[in-house]
Amino acid sequence: MTPFELVEPASLDEAIALLDPDDSTVRPIAGGTALMLMMKAGVFRPTRLVSLRKLGARYSSVAAGKDGALTIGAMTPLAAVERSPEVARAAPVITRTMRRLSNIRVRNVATIGGNLAHGDPHMDLPPVLIALRAEVAVVGREGARTRERTIAVEDLFTGYFETVLAKNELIAELRIPAQGRSRAAYLKVTTGSAEDWPALGVAVALEAEGATVKSARVVVSAATEKATRLKAAERSLAGATIDDRTLARAGDAAADEAECISDVRGSAAYKRELTRVYVARAVRQALDGSGATH
């Protein structure tokens, strides 16, 4: 690796001031699990890294509102989210997803804010958070002033490893609204071990009365350039009673809509067929309340 400057600000304002909106070689670093690999491979050569490790407890904690809404500081390690009783009560699909998100060594270091800011379409959390209608609070600088804006997670990603974040913006918090009676499931398909990068990830959140779906959110990732809602599949489920025919229709709609890409984990055609099958399975598991992660 080439030499670089490492700075460790003690406040969010100070960290933002150390970032340069016009210099792509200046980057924030949270857990660093992805960034360090890029640096070792020579893909990224920083001139300055702004460490966020000393920002304080506010940005590394989980809080639950009385209504069941969650606020998770961006510097909270993934393992802490996995073990959080508040997360398990309010959004158990996140807890289940975490258990097969990479491995425990990575989860102990990687942070939830860094996970989202990295923009990797193979990450397991983005489709789940989109299905749960989550938002991020983003803090940046405009002239001499610090400003905050709220971005829905589904609007955060613009392409392959690309987000809407400016170079001098940082994710401060993740906010997940109360889920009420919504039921969710996440399924992943890997070509290697269960913790490997997925060839496909599918997240589903349903509001239903009995076997009749009132509303649905269906999100696909890994097979596509970014985590993406499949709105045609959602429309096919809304108001429908779940049976084999409805599931087949939702799977077909998802396969037709998903813009799958080819990579080392499979061809676009292969991933399209996976989408057809696994959207139906995820809907069934969400409705049944099992929500298992495969």
C-alpha positions as CSV (number, residue, x, y, z in Angstrom):
1,M,0.0,0.0,0.0
2,T,1.1,3.6,-0.7
3,P,1.6,5.9,2.3
4,F,-1.4,8.0,3.4
5,E,-2.5,10.3,6.2
6,L,-4.8,8.9,8.9
7,V,-6.8,11.4,11.0
8,E,-9.2,10.6,13.9
9,P,-11.7,13.4,14.5
10,A,-13.7,13.4,17.7
11,S,-16.9,14.8,16.3
12,L,-19.1,14.4,13.2
13,D,-18.7,18.1,12.2
14,E,-14.9,17.8,12.4
15,A,-15.0,14.6,10.4
16,I,-17.0,16.2,7.6
17,A,-14.7,19.2,7.6
18,L,-11.8,16.9,6.9
19,L,-13.4,15.4,3.8
20,D,-12.8,17.0,0.5
21,P,-15.8,17.0,-1.9
22,D,-13.4,17.5,-4.9
23,D,-10.9,14.8,-4.0
24,S,-11.8,11.2,-4.5
25,T,-8.6,10.1,-2.7
26,V,-9.9,11.4,0.6
27,R,-12.3,8.9,2.2
28,P,-14.0,8.2,5.5
29,I,-13.3,4.8,7.0
30,A,-15.5,3.1,9.5
31,G,-14.9,-0.6,10.1
32,G,-12.7,-0.7,7.0
33,T,-13.4,-4.3,6.1
34,A,-14.1,-3.5,2.4
35,L,-11.9,-0.4,2.0
36,M,-8.8,-2.2,3.3
37,L,-9.2,-5.0,0.8
38,M,-9.5,-2.4,-2.0
39,M,-6.3,-0.8,-0.7
40,K,-4.4,-4.0,-0.5
41,A,-5.4,-4.9,-4.0
42,G,-4.3,-1.5,-5.3
43,V,-7.8,-0.6,-6.5
44,F,-7.9,2.4,-4.1
45,R,-4.9,4.5,-3.2
46,P,-5.9,7.1,-0.6
47,T,-4.0,10.3,0.3
48,R,-6.1,10.7,3.5
49,L,-8.4,8.5,5.5
50,V,-10.8,10.0,8.0
51,S,-11.4,7.5,10.7
52,L,-14.8,7.6,12.3
53,R,-14.0,5.4,15.3
54,K,-13.9,8.2,17.9
55,L,-17.3,9.8,17.1
56,G,-18.9,8.6,20.4
57,A,-21.6,6.4,21.7
58,R,-24.4,8.2,19.9
59,Y,-23.3,6.8,16.6
60,S,-22.7,3.2,17.8
61,S,-25.9,2.3,19.6
62,V,-29.4,0.9,19.0
63,A,-32.5,2.6,20.3
64,A,-36.2,1.5,20.1
65,G,-39.1,3.9,20.2
66,K,-42.3,3.1,22.1
67,D,-44.0,2.3,18.8
68,G,-41.3,-0.2,17.8
69,A,-39.4,2.1,15.5
70,L,-35.6,1.6,15.5
71,T,-32.7,4.1,15.3
72,I,-29.3,2.6,14.8
73,G,-26.1,4.7,14.8
74,A,-24.1,4.4,11.7
75,M,-21.0,3.2,13.6
76,T,-22.8,0.3,15.2
77,P,-21.0,-3.0,14.4
78,L,-23.0,-5.5,12.5
79,A,-22.5,-8.0,15.3
80,A,-24.1,-5.6,17.8
81,V,-27.1,-5.3,15.6
82,E,-27.3,-9.1,15.3
83,R,-27.3,-9.4,19.1
84,S,-29.6,-6.5,19.9
85,P,-32.8,-7.5,21.7
86,E,-34.5,-4.3,20.3
87,V,-33.8,-5.4,16.8
88,A,-34.9,-8.9,17.4
89,R,-38.2,-7.6,18.8
90,A,-38.9,-4.9,16.2
91,A,-37.4,-6.5,13.0
92,P,-36.5,-10.1,13.5
93,V,-35.8,-10.6,9.8
94,I,-32.6,-8.4,10.4
95,T,-31.4,-10.7,13.1
96,R,-31.9,-13.8,10.9
97,T,-30.2,-12.1,8.0
98,M,-27.2,-11.2,10.1
99,R,-26.4,-14.8,11.0
100,R,-25.3,-15.6,7.4
101,L,-23.9,-12.1,6.5
102,S,-20.3,-12.9,5.8
103,N,-18.6,-14.3,9.0
104,I,-18.5,-13.3,12.6
105,R,-15.0,-11.8,12.3
106,V,-16.2,-9.4,9.7
107,R,-19.5,-8.6,11.6
108,N,-17.5,-7.7,14.7
109,V,-15.7,-4.9,12.8
110,A,-17.9,-3.8,9.9
111,T,-20.4,-1.1,10.7
112,I,-24.0,-0.7,9.5
113,G,-23.3,2.8,8.0
114,G,-20.2,1.6,6.2
115,N,-22.1,-1.4,4.9
116,L,-24.7,0.9,3.2
117,A,-22.3,3.6,2.1
118,H,-20.1,1.1,0.3
119,G,-22.9,0.5,-2.3
120,D,-22.0,-3.2,-3.0
121,P,-25.0,-4.8,-4.7
122,H,-24.1,-8.2,-3.1
123,M,-24.7,-7.0,0.5
124,D,-27.5,-8.7,2.3
125,L,-28.8,-5.8,4.3
126,P,-29.9,-3.3,1.6
127,P,-32.8,-5.4,0.2
128,V,-34.0,-6.2,3.7
129,L,-33.9,-2.5,4.8
130,I,-35.7,-1.4,1.6
131,A,-38.4,-4.0,2.2
132,L,-38.8,-2.5,5.8
133,R,-39.1,1.0,4.4
134,A,-35.9,2.2,6.2
135,E,-34.2,5.6,5.8
136,V,-30.8,7.0,6.5
137,A,-30.0,10.3,8.1
138,V,-27.1,11.8,6.1
139,V,-25.0,14.8,7.3
140,G,-22.8,16.9,5.0
141,R,-21.5,20.4,4.5
142,E,-23.0,23.1,2.3
143,G,-20.7,26.1,2.2
144,A,-19.9,26.9,5.8
145,R,-23.0,25.2,7.2
146,T,-23.6,21.6,8.2
147,R,-26.9,20.2,6.9
148,E,-28.8,16.9,7.3
149,R,-31.0,15.2,4.8
150,T,-33.1,12.0,5.0
151,I,-32.8,9.4,2.2
152,A,-34.9,6.3,1.8
153,V,-32.6,3.3,1.5
154,E,-34.3,2.4,-1.8
155,D,-33.1,5.8,-3.2
156,L,-29.6,5.5,-1.7
157,F,-28.1,3.3,-4.5
158,T,-27.7,4.6,-8.1
159,G,-25.7,1.7,-9.6
160,Y,-22.9,-0.8,-9.2
161,F,-21.0,0.4,-6.1
162,E,-22.6,3.8,-6.5
163,T,-24.7,5.9,-4.2
164,V,-26.2,9.4,-4.0
165,L,-23.8,10.4,-1.2
166,A,-21.6,13.3,-1.9
167,K,-17.9,12.9,-1.1
168,N,-18.3,15.1,2.0
169,E,-21.4,13.4,3.3
170,L,-21.6,10.8,6.0
171,I,-24.4,8.4,7.1
172,A,-25.2,9.3,10.7
173,E,-28.1,7.0,11.5
174,L,-30.3,4.3,10.1
175,R,-34.0,4.7,10.9
176,I,-36.5,1.8,10.6
177,P,-40.2,2.6,11.1
178,A,-42.4,0.5,13.3
179,Q,-43.4,-2.7,11.3
180,G,-46.7,-3.2,13.0
181,R,-48.1,-6.5,11.8
182,S,-45.9,-6.7,8.7
183,R,-44.1,-10.0,8.2
184,A,-40.8,-10.2,6.3
185,A,-38.5,-12.8,4.9
186,Y,-35.1,-12.8,3.3
187,L,-33.7,-15.6,1.1
188,K,-30.2,-15.7,-0.4
189,V,-28.8,-18.1,-3.0
190,T,-25.0,-18.7,-2.9
191,T,-22.8,-20.8,-5.1
192,G,-20.4,-21.5,-2.3
193,S,-20.9,-21.6,1.5
194,A,-24.0,-20.2,3.2
195,E,-22.0,-17.0,4.2
196,D,-20.7,-16.4,0.7
197,W,-21.6,-13.5,-1.6
198,P,-25.0,-14.3,-2.9
199,A,-25.9,-14.9,-6.6
200,L,-29.4,-13.7,-5.6
201,G,-30.9,-12.0,-2.6
202,V,-34.7,-11.6,-2.2
203,A,-36.4,-9.7,0.6
204,V,-40.2,-9.5,1.0
205,A,-42.4,-7.6,3.5
206,L,-46.1,-8.3,3.6
207,E,-49.2,-6.9,5.3
208,A,-51.8,-9.5,5.1
209,E,-55.1,-10.7,6.6
210,G,-55.1,-14.4,6.7
211,A,-53.9,-15.6,3.3
212,T,-54.9,-12.3,1.6
213,V,-52.1,-9.8,0.9
214,K,-53.0,-6.1,1.6
215,S,-49.7,-4.7,0.4
216,A,-46.3,-6.1,-0.4
217,R,-42.7,-4.9,-0.9
218,V,-40.5,-7.2,-3.0
219,V,-36.8,-6.4,-3.4
220,V,-34.1,-8.2,-5.3
221,S,-30.3,-7.8,-5.1
222,A,-27.0,-9.4,-6.1
223,A,-28.5,-10.5,-9.4
224,T,-28.8,-6.9,-10.3
225,E,-26.6,-3.8,-10.3
226,K,-28.2,-2.5,-7.2
227,A,-30.9,-3.5,-4.7
228,T,-34.1,-2.9,-6.5
229,R,-37.8,-3.0,-5.7
230,L,-39.9,-5.2,-8.1
231,K,-43.0,-3.1,-8.3
232,A,-44.8,-5.3,-10.9
233,A,-44.4,-8.3,-8.5
234,E,-45.7,-6.1,-5.7
235,R,-48.8,-5.2,-7.8
236,S,-49.5,-8.8,-8.6
237,L,-49.6,-9.6,-4.9
238,A,-51.6,-6.7,-3.6
239,G,-55.2,-7.8,-2.9
240,A,-54.5,-11.4,-3.9
241,T,-55.0,-14.5,-1.9
242,I,-51.8,-16.5,-1.8
243,D,-52.0,-19.8,-3.6
244,D,-49.8,-21.6,-6.1
245,R,-51.2,-19.6,-9.0
246,T,-50.6,-16.3,-7.3
247,L,-47.1,-17.3,-6.3
248,A,-46.3,-18.3,-9.9
249,R,-47.7,-15.0,-11.2
250,A,-45.6,-13.0,-8.8
251,G,-42.5,-15.1,-9.7
252,D,-43.1,-14.5,-13.4
253,A,-43.6,-10.8,-12.9
254,A,-40.4,-10.6,-10.8
255,A,-38.3,-12.5,-13.5
256,D,-39.7,-10.3,-16.2
257,E,-38.9,-7.1,-14.3
258,A,-35.5,-7.8,-12.7
259,E,-32.6,-6.5,-14.8
260,C,-30.2,-9.3,-14.1
261,I,-26.5,-9.2,-14.8
262,S,-24.0,-11.9,-15.6
263,D,-20.9,-12.3,-13.4
264,V,-18.8,-15.1,-11.8
265,R,-21.8,-16.3,-9.8
266,G,-23.9,-17.0,-12.8
267,S,-25.4,-15.8,-16.1
268,A,-28.2,-13.3,-16.3
269,A,-30.5,-16.1,-17.5
270,Y,-29.7,-18.3,-14.6
271,K,-30.3,-15.4,-12.1
272,R,-33.6,-14.6,-13.8
273,E,-34.8,-18.2,-13.1
274,L,-33.5,-18.0,-9.6
275,T,-35.6,-14.8,-9.2
276,R,-38.7,-16.5,-10.5
277,V,-38.4,-19.3,-8.0
278,Y,-37.2,-17.5,-4.9
279,V,-39.6,-14.5,-5.0
280,A,-42.4,-17.1,-4.7
281,R,-40.6,-18.9,-1.9
282,A,-39.9,-15.6,0.0
283,V,-43.5,-14.6,-0.3
284,R,-44.6,-17.9,1.1
285,Q,-42.2,-17.8,4.0
286,A,-43.1,-14.2,4.9
287,L,-46.8,-15.2,4.9
288,D,-46.1,-18.3,7.0
289,G,-44.1,-16.2,9.5
290,S,-41.0,-18.4,9.2
291,G,-38.9,-15.8,7.4
292,A,-35.9,-18.2,7.3
293,T,-32.7,-17.1,5.6
294,H,-31.2,-19.8,3.3
